[in-house]
């Protein structure tokens, strides 16, 4: 399962009754309350250029896309000491127990170049440095007003709520599934329809219309944060490779893969059918094109099971893949070895692994290595068995990449994810193109039923043009 991040193309905060532009501020405040109803909203658009290019090139298969999740980090997510306290001024409370809504923007808008948050237009009289250029509550572009002030109004044309999230304490991060919306941008889905120029975040109408003594606000890091917490959309892909060619157990669903390369690089082909033959060269199964799945560029799989009541173990079967490469029909022939089901299905603890009998090391990345942003590394896991083990039992390995906050918090960048199991062994890719330059840690764990053994992490650093941005 791979992950890919798409960052924001532009963003801005809209303050009710104000022509202030503060799009360059590293923080956005979304608020409601006071007798003057000091409402503010946050709007943004997503840059999906790189994601779309990878889909168009075949690197990412549309069929592997599981979901797209919008993620913004709360400014007090890792500051529990600030919960329930006043914000930066005595007239602003940190909001709790509320609902935020995600709405569509159906009109084009310019980001602007302002910085400051001001909730009183009269400040303009004494401070001429404040930007009154669009985008703001009234104007989306110079001399072009919003059809609906604040970019959204319940019931107005084009105003659509596409998601929401409940906040209990007020320090939670935003995580909203926007799969239908992003698929619409990619022209691969029909779950969302309509014109869009971005999204916005607001309190629900009941709160925006509420009068309170103090302004109630929640703050998030924006595109221009000078921290690690830049907002993004995370695309999750179901593209994990679990090749059973070396571990084909009878009575179990197994996966066999075809790897197509040209000049050492993965390239797509047309796979029209796969036929399975037994050890006497008798055809036993034919899989049509509809039963063949493209996992990622140049990699295809089939899935099937063989019954131990019909077939014997310890023999070689053949899988023949009918492909078309550059207009030429070819048959690719591969083999797999049948293993008795007792080696997989156990009714005692004898088949369990002893973690201490294995030694793991990495190739493709070194401890404390500096990786230039944009690199893509193939990391292979080298496994040494210290004692005799069951060679017919595959290992279930998982890796994660995380960073730290003040040596107190571990923040998952890639949570524990299955390592690819291929013909060459165990491996996975590290794509640094969407990793923000800083220190990261790579950690490996071995799964043995309900037990896990976690191996010591390896530290590496992403640098940008040879520089490490702290």
C-alpha positions as CSV (number, residue, x, y, z in Angstrom):
1,X,0.0,0.0,0.0
2,X,1.6,3.2,-1.2
3,X,0.9,6.8,-0.3
4,X,1.3,10.0,-2.2
5,X,0.8,13.6,-1.1
6,X,-0.6,16.5,-3.1
7,X,-0.1,19.9,-1.5
8,X,-2.1,23.1,-1.9
9,X,-1.8,25.4,-4.9
10,X,-3.1,28.4,-3.1
11,X,-5.0,29.3,0.1
12,X,-6.5,32.2,2.0
13,X,-8.7,33.1,5.0
14,X,-11.9,35.1,4.5
15,X,-13.0,37.4,7.4
16,X,-16.6,38.5,7.5
17,X,-17.1,42.3,7.1
18,X,-13.5,42.7,6.1
19,X,-11.6,43.3,2.9
20,X,-8.3,42.1,4.5
21,X,-6.2,39.6,2.5
22,X,-4.0,37.3,4.6
23,X,-3.3,34.5,2.2
24,X,0.5,34.4,3.0
25,X,0.0,33.9,6.7
26,X,1.4,30.6,8.1
27,X,-1.7,30.0,10.1
28,X,-5.5,30.2,9.4
29,X,-8.1,30.9,12.0
30,X,-11.6,29.6,11.4
31,X,-13.9,31.4,13.8
32,X,-17.4,32.4,15.0
33,X,-19.0,34.4,17.8
34,X,-19.3,37.8,19.5
35,X,-22.2,40.1,19.0
36,X,-20.7,41.2,15.7
37,X,-20.5,37.6,14.6
38,X,-16.8,37.6,13.7
39,X,-16.9,34.7,11.3
40,X,-13.9,33.6,9.3
41,X,-13.4,30.8,6.8
42,X,-10.5,29.1,5.1
43,X,-10.4,28.4,1.3
44,X,-7.8,26.5,-0.7
45,X,-7.2,24.6,-4.0
46,X,-5.2,21.4,-4.4
47,X,-2.4,21.0,-6.8
48,X,-2.9,17.5,-8.4
49,X,-0.6,18.1,-11.3
50,X,2.0,15.5,-10.2
51,X,-0.6,12.9,-9.2
52,X,-2.3,13.3,-12.6
53,X,1.0,13.0,-14.4
54,X,1.7,9.8,-12.6
55,X,-1.7,8.4,-13.6
56,X,-1.3,9.5,-17.2
57,X,2.2,7.9,-17.4
58,X,0.8,4.6,-16.0
59,X,3.0,4.8,-12.9
60,X,-0.1,4.8,-10.8
61,X,-3.0,2.6,-11.7
62,X,-6.4,4.1,-11.4
63,X,-7.7,0.8,-10.1
64,X,-5.3,0.9,-7.2
65,X,-6.6,4.2,-5.8
66,X,-8.3,3.4,-2.5
67,X,-9.1,6.9,-1.2
68,X,-8.0,10.6,-1.0
69,X,-7.9,12.2,2.5
70,X,-7.6,15.9,3.3
71,X,-5.3,16.5,6.2
72,X,-4.6,19.8,8.1
73,X,-2.6,20.0,11.3
74,X,-4.1,21.9,14.3
75,X,-1.7,24.5,15.7
76,X,-2.1,23.0,19.2
77,X,-2.1,19.3,18.1
78,X,1.1,18.7,20.1
79,X,0.5,21.3,22.8
80,X,-2.0,19.7,25.3
81,X,-1.0,22.5,27.8
82,X,-3.0,25.0,25.6
83,X,-6.3,23.1,25.7
84,X,-9.1,25.2,27.2
85,X,-6.9,28.3,27.4
86,X,-7.3,31.7,25.8
87,X,-5.8,32.2,22.4
88,X,-3.2,34.9,21.7
89,X,-5.6,37.7,22.9
90,X,-8.0,38.0,25.8
91,X,-11.0,38.2,23.5
92,X,-10.5,34.9,21.7
93,X,-11.3,31.4,23.1
94,X,-10.0,28.2,21.7
95,X,-13.1,26.5,20.4
96,X,-14.2,23.0,21.5
97,X,-17.2,20.8,20.9
98,X,-18.0,21.9,17.3
99,X,-18.4,20.7,13.7
100,X,-16.5,22.0,10.7
101,X,-17.9,21.7,7.2
102,X,-16.1,21.3,3.9
103,X,-17.7,23.1,1.0
104,X,-17.1,23.4,-2.7
105,X,-16.1,26.8,-4.4
106,X,-17.7,27.2,-7.8
107,X,-16.0,30.5,-8.8
108,X,-12.4,31.2,-9.7
109,X,-10.4,33.3,-7.3
110,X,-6.9,34.9,-6.9
111,X,-4.8,34.1,-3.8
112,X,-3.5,37.6,-3.1
113,X,-0.4,38.6,-1.2
114,X,-1.5,39.9,2.2
115,X,-0.4,38.6,5.6
116,X,-2.2,40.0,8.6
117,X,-5.4,39.0,10.4
118,X,-7.6,41.9,11.4
119,X,-11.3,41.6,12.4
120,X,-12.0,45.3,12.4
121,X,-12.0,47.3,9.1
122,X,-11.4,50.5,11.0
123,X,-7.8,49.5,11.5
124,X,-7.2,50.3,7.8
125,X,-7.4,54.0,8.7
126,X,-4.3,53.9,10.9
127,X,-2.4,51.1,9.2
128,X,-2.0,51.5,5.4
129,X,0.4,48.5,5.2
130,X,-2.5,46.0,5.4
131,X,-3.5,44.5,2.1
132,X,-7.1,45.1,0.9
133,X,-6.6,43.3,-2.3
134,X,-8.6,40.1,-3.2
135,X,-9.2,37.5,-2.3
136,X,-11.3,38.4,0.7
137,X,-14.9,38.1,2.1
138,X,-16.3,40.3,-0.7
139,X,-14.0,40.0,-3.7
140,X,-12.7,36.9,-5.4
141,X,-10.6,39.0,-7.9
142,X,-10.0,42.7,-8.4
143,X,-13.4,44.3,-9.1
144,X,-15.0,40.9,-9.2
145,X,-17.3,40.1,-6.2
146,X,-18.3,36.6,-5.0
147,X,-21.8,35.7,-6.1
148,X,-22.2,34.8,-2.5
149,X,-20.2,36.7,0.1
150,X,-17.7,34.5,1.9
151,X,-17.7,32.0,-1.1
152,X,-20.6,30.0,0.4
153,X,-24.2,30.4,1.6
154,X,-26.5,27.5,2.4
155,X,-29.0,27.0,-0.4
156,X,-27.3,29.2,-2.9
157,X,-26.4,27.9,-6.4
158,X,-23.1,26.0,-6.4
159,X,-22.9,25.9,-2.6
160,X,-22.4,22.2,-1.8
161,X,-21.2,20.6,1.4
162,X,-19.0,17.6,0.6
163,X,-17.8,16.6,4.0
164,X,-17.6,17.4,7.7
165,X,-15.8,16.5,10.9
166,X,-16.7,16.5,14.6
167,X,-14.2,18.1,17.1
168,X,-14.5,17.2,20.8
169,X,-11.6,18.9,22.4
170,X,-10.6,21.3,19.7
171,X,-7.0,20.2,19.3
172,X,-7.8,17.5,16.7
173,X,-6.4,17.6,13.2
174,X,-8.6,17.7,10.1
175,X,-8.9,14.3,8.3
176,X,-11.8,14.3,5.8
177,X,-12.3,11.7,3.1
178,X,-12.6,13.6,-0.2
179,X,-12.2,10.7,-2.6
180,X,-15.2,11.6,-4.9
181,X,-14.0,15.2,-5.1
182,X,-10.4,14.4,-6.1
183,X,-11.5,11.6,-8.5
184,X,-13.6,14.3,-10.2
185,X,-10.5,16.5,-10.6
186,X,-8.7,13.5,-12.1
187,X,-11.7,12.8,-14.4
188,X,-12.0,9.2,-13.1
189,X,-15.1,9.3,-11.0
190,X,-18.8,10.4,-11.0
191,X,-19.4,10.7,-7.2
192,X,-18.9,14.5,-7.3
193,X,-20.3,16.6,-10.1
194,X,-20.2,20.3,-10.8
195,X,-17.8,23.2,-11.3
196,X,-15.0,23.6,-8.8
197,X,-12.2,26.0,-8.1
198,X,-11.3,24.7,-4.7
199,X,-12.7,24.0,-1.3
200,X,-13.5,25.9,1.9
201,X,-13.8,25.1,5.6
202,X,-16.3,26.7,7.9
203,X,-18.2,26.2,11.1
204,X,-21.7,24.8,10.7
205,X,-24.4,27.5,10.1
206,X,-25.8,27.1,13.7
207,X,-22.4,28.2,15.1
208,X,-21.7,30.9,12.6
209,X,-25.0,32.5,13.5
210,X,-24.3,32.2,17.3
211,X,-23.6,35.2,19.4
212,X,-21.0,34.8,22.1
213,X,-19.1,37.0,24.5
214,X,-15.7,36.0,23.0
215,X,-14.7,35.0,19.6
216,X,-14.4,31.2,19.3
217,X,-11.6,30.0,17.0
218,X,-9.6,27.0,15.8
219,X,-6.3,27.4,14.0
220,X,-4.5,25.2,11.5
221,X,-1.2,25.4,9.6
222,X,-1.4,26.7,6.1
223,X,0.5,26.3,2.8
224,X,2.9,28.9,4.1
225,X,3.8,27.4,7.4
226,X,7.4,27.5,8.3
227,X,7.0,24.2,10.1
228,X,6.8,20.6,8.9
229,X,3.0,20.7,9.1
230,X,2.1,21.9,5.6
231,X,-1.5,20.8,4.7
232,X,-2.0,18.2,2.0
233,X,-4.2,15.5,0.4
234,X,-3.0,12.0,0.9
235,X,-3.8,9.4,-1.8
236,X,-3.7,5.9,-0.6
237,X,-3.0,3.1,-3.1
238,X,-3.8,-0.6,-2.9
239,X,-0.7,-1.6,-4.8
240,X,1.1,-3.9,-2.3
241,X,2.8,-6.9,-4.0
242,X,2.4,-10.2,-2.3
243,X,3.9,-12.7,-4.8
244,X,3.2,-16.3,-3.9
245,X,5.2,-17.8,-6.6
246,X,7.7,-19.1,-4.0
247,X,5.0,-19.8,-1.5
248,X,2.1,-21.3,-3.4
249,X,0.1,-23.3,-0.8
250,X,-2.8,-25.6,-1.8
251,X,-6.2,-24.8,-0.4
252,X,-5.3,-21.1,-0.1
253,X,-6.0,-18.1,-2.3
254,X,-2.6,-17.2,-3.9
255,X,-1.4,-14.4,-6.1
256,X,1.0,-14.8,-9.1
257,X,2.6,-11.8,-10.8
258,X,4.1,-10.8,-14.1
259,X,6.8,-8.1,-14.2
260,X,7.3,-6.4,-17.5
261,X,10.4,-4.3,-18.0
262,X,12.1,-2.6,-20.9
263,X,15.8,-1.6,-20.4
264,X,15.4,-2.4,-16.7
265,X,12.4,0.0,-16.3
266,X,8.8,-1.1,-15.8
267,X,6.7,-0.7,-18.9
268,X,3.1,-1.5,-19.5
269,X,2.0,-4.3,-21.9
270,X,-1.5,-5.6,-22.8
271,X,-2.2,-8.9,-21.0
272,X,-5.1,-10.7,-22.6
273,X,-5.2,-14.0,-20.8
274,X,-3.3,-16.4,-18.4
275,X,-3.5,-20.2,-18.7
276,X,-2.5,-22.6,-15.9
277,X,-1.0,-26.0,-16.7
278,X,-0.3,-28.9,-14.3
279,X,2.9,-30.9,-14.1
280,X,1.7,-33.1,-16.9
281,X,1.2,-30.0,-19.1
282,X,-2.6,-30.4,-19.0
283,X,-4.5,-27.1,-19.0
284,X,-6.5,-26.8,-15.7
285,X,-7.5,-23.1,-15.6
286,X,-7.9,-20.2,-18.0
287,X,-8.1,-16.6,-16.6
288,X,-9.5,-14.0,-19.0
289,X,-8.4,-10.4,-19.2
290,X,-11.2,-9.3,-16.8
291,X,-9.5,-11.5,-14.1
292,X,-6.1,-9.8,-14.5
293,X,-5.3,-6.8,-12.4
294,X,-2.8,-4.1,-13.1
295,X,-1.1,-3.3,-9.8
296,X,1.2,-0.6,-10.9
297,X,3.2,0.3,-14.1
298,X,4.4,-2.9,-15.7
299,X,3.2,-5.2,-12.9
300,X,0.1,-7.5,-13.2
301,X,-1.4,-10.2,-11.0
302,X,-3.8,-13.0,-11.0
303,X,-5.4,-14.7,-8.0
304,X,-6.7,-18.2,-7.6
305,X,-6.6,-21.3,-5.4
306,X,-5.9,-25.0,-6.1
307,X,-7.6,-27.8,-4.1
308,X,-5.5,-30.4,-2.3
309,X,-8.2,-33.0,-3.0
310,X,-7.5,-32.6,-6.7
311,X,-3.8,-31.8,-7.0
312,X,-0.7,-33.1,-5.3
313,X,2.0,-31.0,-3.7
314,X,5.8,-30.9,-4.4
315,X,5.3,-30.5,-8.2
316,X,5.9,-27.6,-10.6
317,X,2.9,-26.0,-12.4
318,X,3.2,-23.5,-15.3
319,X,1.5,-20.2,-15.8
320,X,1.5,-18.8,-19.4
321,X,0.8,-15.1,-19.9
322,X,-0.5,-14.0,-23.3
323,X,0.7,-10.5,-23.9
324,X,1.0,-7.9,-26.6
325,X,4.1,-5.7,-26.5
326,X,4.5,-3.0,-29.1
327,X,2.1,-4.7,-31.4
328,X,3.7,-8.1,-31.1
329,X,2.0,-11.1,-29.5
330,X,4.1,-13.0,-27.0
331,X,3.6,-15.8,-24.5
332,X,5.5,-15.5,-21.2
333,X,6.0,-18.8,-19.4
334,X,6.7,-19.0,-15.7
335,X,6.6,-21.8,-13.0
336,X,5.4,-22.1,-9.5
337,X,5.8,-24.9,-6.9
338,X,2.9,-26.4,-5.0
339,X,3.3,-26.7,-1.3
340,X,1.2,-28.9,1.0
341,X,-1.4,-27.0,3.0
342,X,-0.1,-28.4,6.3
343,X,2.8,-26.0,6.0
344,X,0.5,-23.1,6.1
345,X,-2.6,-24.2,8.1
346,X,-1.4,-25.2,11.6
347,X,-3.2,-26.3,14.7
348,X,-0.3,-26.0,17.2
349,X,2.4,-23.4,17.9
350,X,5.0,-25.4,16.0
351,X,4.7,-23.2,12.9
352,X,5.3,-20.0,14.8
353,X,8.5,-18.0,14.1
354,X,11.2,-17.2,16.6
355,X,12.0,-13.5,16.1
356,X,15.4,-14.0,17.6
357,X,16.4,-16.4,14.8
358,X,16.4,-13.7,12.2
359,X,18.8,-10.9,11.4
360,X,17.6,-8.0,9.2
361,X,19.5,-5.4,7.3
362,X,18.8,-2.8,4.6
363,X,20.3,-2.3,1.1
364,X,19.5,0.8,-0.9
365,X,19.6,3.2,2.1
366,X,22.2,3.8,4.8
367,X,21.9,5.0,8.3
368,X,22.2,8.8,8.6
369,X,22.2,9.1,4.8
370,X,21.3,12.4,3.1
371,X,18.7,11.8,0.3
372,X,18.1,14.6,-2.2
373,X,14.5,15.6,-2.5
374,X,12.9,14.0,-5.6
375,X,14.9,10.7,-5.4
376,X,13.2,7.4,-5.5
377,X,14.9,4.6,-3.6
378,X,14.4,0.9,-3.9
379,X,15.0,-0.5,-0.4
380,X,15.6,-4.2,-0.1
381,X,15.5,-6.1,3.2
382,X,18.3,-8.7,3.6
383,X,17.3,-11.6,5.9
384,X,19.7,-14.0,7.5
385,X,18.3,-17.0,9.4
386,X,20.5,-17.9,12.4
387,X,19.0,-21.4,12.7
388,X,17.1,-23.8,10.6
389,X,13.7,-22.5,9.7
390,X,10.7,-23.5,7.7
391,X,11.6,-22.3,4.2
392,X,8.1,-22.7,3.0
393,X,6.7,-20.1,5.4
394,X,6.7,-16.5,4.1
395,X,7.5,-13.6,6.4
396,X,5.0,-10.8,7.0
397,X,7.1,-7.7,7.2
398,X,5.9,-4.1,7.7
399,X,7.7,-0.8,7.6
400,X,6.8,2.7,8.6
401,X,8.4,6.1,8.2
402,X,8.0,8.7,10.9
403,X,9.4,11.9,12.2
404,X,9.5,13.4,15.7
405,X,8.2,16.5,17.4
406,X,10.3,17.8,20.4
407,X,11.6,14.2,21.0
408,X,8.2,13.6,22.6
409,X,5.9,12.7,19.8
410,X,6.4,10.3,16.9
411,X,4.4,11.4,13.9
412,X,3.6,8.8,11.2
413,X,4.4,9.8,7.7
414,X,3.8,6.3,6.4
415,X,2.1,4.1,9.1
416,X,3.1,0.5,9.3
417,X,2.6,-0.9,5.8
418,X,3.2,-4.3,4.3
419,X,6.5,-4.7,2.6
420,X,6.3,-6.0,-1.0
421,X,7.2,-9.7,-1.4
422,X,8.5,-10.2,-5.0
423,X,10.6,-12.8,-6.7
424,X,13.7,-11.0,-5.6
425,X,12.7,-11.0,-2.0
426,X,11.3,-8.3,0.3
427,X,11.4,-4.7,-0.9
428,X,9.7,-1.3,-1.0
429,X,10.1,2.1,-2.5
430,X,10.8,5.4,-0.8
431,X,9.5,8.3,-2.9
432,X,11.1,11.5,-1.5
433,X,9.3,13.8,-4.0
434,X,6.6,14.6,-1.5
435,X,8.7,14.4,1.7
436,X,9.4,17.8,3.3
437,X,13.2,18.2,3.9
438,X,14.1,17.2,7.4
439,X,15.0,14.1,9.5
440,X,13.0,10.8,9.2
441,X,13.1,7.4,10.7
442,X,12.6,4.0,9.0
443,X,11.3,1.2,11.2
444,X,10.7,-2.4,10.4
445,X,8.5,-4.9,12.3
446,X,7.8,-8.6,11.8
447,X,4.3,-9.9,12.2
448,X,3.8,-13.4,13.7
449,X,0.0,-13.8,14.3
450,X,-0.9,-11.5,17.1
451,X,2.7,-10.7,18.0
452,X,5.1,-8.1,16.6
453,X,8.8,-7.7,16.8
454,X,10.0,-4.2,16.1
455,X,13.5,-3.6,14.9
456,X,15.6,-0.6,15.7
457,X,14.9,2.4,13.4
458,X,17.2,3.8,10.8
459,X,17.6,7.5,10.5
460,X,17.9,9.4,7.2
461,X,17.5,13.0,6.1
462,X,15.8,14.6,3.1
463,X,17.7,17.6,1.8
464,X,16.5,20.1,-0.9
465,X,19.2,21.1,-3.5
466,X,21.9,19.9,-1.1
467,X,20.5,21.9,1.8
468,X,18.8,20.6,5.0
469,X,15.8,22.9,5.8
470,X,15.3,23.0,9.6
